C-alpha cells in the first residue's frame, strides 16, 4: 500500500441507510469529509492548523461515481490522498472499497484555502506547508464548468437554513447542498439509483437564509440526467450547480 494514502474503516450502521436499505448519499459524502479532515491533520494542514493562520479550507467541487451502495452489516474502507496542488486549488481523491477490496465508489474533490477576514481564496504556495502528493486521480476530471441551469425547472422546493446545517466555518456544510438537490428530484427519477453526482459550489450560505432547490430533467435515455440549481430566494443569486445521473 502506498504510504501516503490514508485509510479509514467505516462500519455501515442502520441509521445511515435510506428507505431502500442502501447507504445514504449524504452519509457517503460525510465519510469523504471525515477522512479528508483526519488525513489533513496528519499532514499538518487541518482546519485547526489553518485557523491559527487566519485561513480555512473551502470545498469547490465534488465528483462522485457509485458502482454499488453498501448496506448494513458491511464494513467499508475509504482510501484518500492529495493528488495535485497548484495555484489556488488542490485535488483530493477517494476510493471506497468493500471487504473483498472491490471499489464500490470513487470521488475526486477540489479544495481552496480562504482568508477568513477577506473571504477571498489565497495561493497555496507560501500559505500551506509542503505535504506529499500521490499523482493519481480516482476520476480523471479537470472540473470544467457545469452547464447552466435551464430557464424552466421540472420541479422546485424551498428550504430555510437551520443551525444544524452549519459547519465549523459557520456556513452550510457541503452535504446539505446535496440533500437539498436530491429532495427536489421528481419521484419517478428518484425511484432509480443515483450513480453520479457533481457539485460546483459558488457562494456561501448562512443560517437563516432561504434557498430554492430547482431540478430539470434533461435526458431520459437509459440513464436519466438532471441539472440542479441552488439559489437564494432573496435575490436569485446562484449558490451551487449540480448534475446527477440515475439508473432506472
N, C-alpha and C positions, 0 to 999 in steps of 0.2 A: 504494500500500500504506500502511495506517495506520502512522505512525512508531512507535507504542507497542506494536506487535505484533512479537514476536521470532520469527525464522525459523531453522531448522536443517535441513540436508540429512542424510539417512541412506542410504548405500548398503546394500541388503539383501544380507547375506552368507550363504553356505551353512550355516554353523554356527548361524545364527539361525532355521533352518527346522524345522518339525515333520515328522512322518512322511508327511504329505501334500504336502510341499513349500511350505507356507504359512508366513509369518512367525509365530513363536510368540507367544501372548498375553503371556507373561511378558516377551518382548523388547519388544513394543509398550509395555507398562507401563514398562519401563526407558527407552524413548525419552521418554515423558512426564516421568519423573523427571529425566532428564538435562537436557532443555530447560528445565524449571522451575528447576533449580539454576543453569543458565547465565544465564537471564534475571534471576533474583533477584540474582545477583552484579552484573549491570549496574545494577540498581535500588538497590544498596546494602543489600540485606536477605538476603544469602547466609547459609548455615548458619554460616560463619566469622564473619560480622558479628554474628549473634545470639549466638554463643557468648561473644564479648567482653562481652556484657551479661548473661551468665548465663541466656540464653534459648535455645530451639531450636524449629525447625519440627516439627510433627506433622501427619500426614495423617489427616483424619477420615472423608472419604467419597470414593469414586470411582464415576462412572457412565460406562461406555464403550459406544459403539454402533459396530459394524463392518459396513460395506457389503461390503467385499472385502478379503481378506488379500493384501498384497504378496508377491511371490516373488523368488527370487534373480535378480540382474541389474538389478532396478529400483532407482532412487534416488527416495526419497520425501522430501517436505518437511513438516516439522511446524511449525505456527504456534501460538504460545501467547501469552496475555495475561491479566493480572489484571482481573477484571470487577467485583467487588464487594469491599467492605471495611467491615464493620460489626460492632460489638460484639466477640465473641470469634473471629469467623471471616472469612476471605477466600476468595473463589472464584477459581480459575484455570481458564481454558478452553484447549482444544486442538482443532486440526483437522489431520488427516493427509491430504496431497494427493499424487496421482501426478504424473508428468511432464507430463500434459496439464492439470493444475490441477483435476482432479476430486477431490472429497473422498471418501476411502475409509474413514475412521474419524473419530469425534468423541468427545470426552470432556469432562466437567466434573468438577472436584475441589473439595473444601472443606478448608481448612487452618486450624490454630490455632497459636498460639505458646505454648509451655510453659516455665515456670520450671524449670530443671534441678535445683534444690535441693528445691523443694516438690512437683515433678511435677504441678503444677496449671496450667491454662491462665490466661493473663493477657489483659487487654483490649488490642486492637491500638493504640488511640489512646493516645498517651503512651509507648508502648513501641517502636513502629516509626516510622522516619522516613516522611514522605509520599512516595508514588510515583504515577505516572499510572495511571489506570484506563481501560479501554475497556469501556463499559457495554453489552456484547453477550454473550449466553450462547450457547455452542455447543449445549447441550442445556438446555431450559427445565425445570429440576428444583429444587424447593425443599427437597430432601433430607428428606422426611418419613421417619419410622422404617420400616425394612424389616420385613416380617412376622416374628413369632417363629417359631422352628423347631418343626415339629410333634412330637408325642410320639414317633412311630416314624420311624426312618430307613430309607430304601431300602437304602443302603449306608453303610459307615463304614470308616475307615482310620486307623491310628495313626502318629504321627511323633515323632521326638525332634529338638529344635532343635540344629543344628550351628553351629560357629563361622562357617562360610561363609554362614549365613543372616542374619548380623547386619549392621547398617548403622553409620553413624558415631555414632548415638545409643546404640549398644550394645544395641539391641533388634532384633527381627526386621524385616527390610525388607518393605515392603508387597507386593512382587511374590511373596514366599514364601507369603503367605496365599492368594493366588490359585492358586498352584501346588498347595498342599495341598487346596484346594477342588476343583479340576479333576481331581485324581488320584482322588477318591472318586466321580466321576460314573460311573454304570453304562456298560458298554461300548456298549450299544445306543443310548444317548443321545450318548455321546462320538463315535460314528461320524458324527454330523452335524456341522454347523458352528456354532460359538459366535457369536451375533450381538449379544448384550447381556450385560454384566457389571456388577453393582452390588456395592459393598463398603462396609460400615459397620464401622469399626474401633472396638472397645470397650475394649480393655485391652492393655497391653504384654506381649510375650512375650520371654523372655530365654534365653540359652544354657543348655542342659541341661534345659530344661522339656520335658515330654512332653505332646503335644496329641492330640486326636481330631478328625478331619475327618469330618463327617456330611453326607450328601446325601439329600434327599427329593424324589422326582419328584412334582410337584403337578398338572401339566397335560400331557396327551399329545395335544393337538389338532394343528393344522397346525404350530404351533411348540411345542416341549417346554419347560416351565418347571421349574426346580429351585430349591429353597431349600437353603441350606447353613449349617452352624454349625461354627465352630472353637472348641473348648472345652478347658479344662485337664483332663488325666486325673487330676490330683491331687485337685482339689476340685470339678470340674464347672463352674467359672466360665466364662461365655461370653466369648470373646476377640474374636470377629468374627461378623457375619452377612453372608451374601451371597445374591444372587439371580442366576441365569443363565437365558438363553433360547437355544434351539438350533433351527436349521432341520434338517429331516430330510434 
